[in-house]
């Protein structure tokens, strides 16, 4: 365990926090790095959970999941900056390596990576809770990490909130109109708009044919990350909202017609307005490469956790 202060970019102003390695699972096969609040003492042995005040639930701990197969520091050290900023605000936070990623060994015989990720995240909640007395958790994930956070929240009542960065996206009639208008106003004008429309039609046809072939068992499953059907995603978010789980849906501005407005999630799912929260960063790319974009995402996450959990 070491006291650390970040010296890179926007992390330089973070107060000194304590980082501690936590081995997770019955054989310690998973690795997480816990950032403890300043002045806090990491527990070397399990400690009983403190009794909550009668007027308020205990504050949650935060677990940050891998963005795809990137190890626990996250894209451009985003997870390091985020967990240390959270700890500086008084919230213990762990950046986790799921099984088979980073320093963690493959830890599950689950049939799919998603099932394994959910099992690993639940084990992390158990062991982190035993170490620091946390009873509730907020999960943060980018891309596939968002998918894993959502799946874990649906499976485990200890999840009180999720921050889903660039989860599934679904174009709407309004988003298509916005993209068409943007292209018509650009240097390529009508020619660019026509090319875009033709390319979109070809992609849709190709996707439909691929789905048809898979349905007929004539082709292997698609590789990479696919959006679930929109109705399934709608039902998942609604299920969490019904359970009282707080959801912050975050989108970067690199999705073109698939997501190009802060409120597009409510264009696609109007019944979720007021039930989930959203944030939109129109100038950010998928991995929040620029330090200013990282800082804005971290600030939005901290403000949301503070407003929703105190």
Helices and strands as residue ranges (DSSP letters): E 2-4, G 9-13, E 17-24, E 30-36, E 61-64, G 75-77, H 78-88, E 93-97, H 113-132, E 137-142, H 144-155, E 159-165, H 173-185, H 189-215, H 230-243, E 246-252, G 256-258, H 264-268, G 270-272, E 277-281, H 291-309
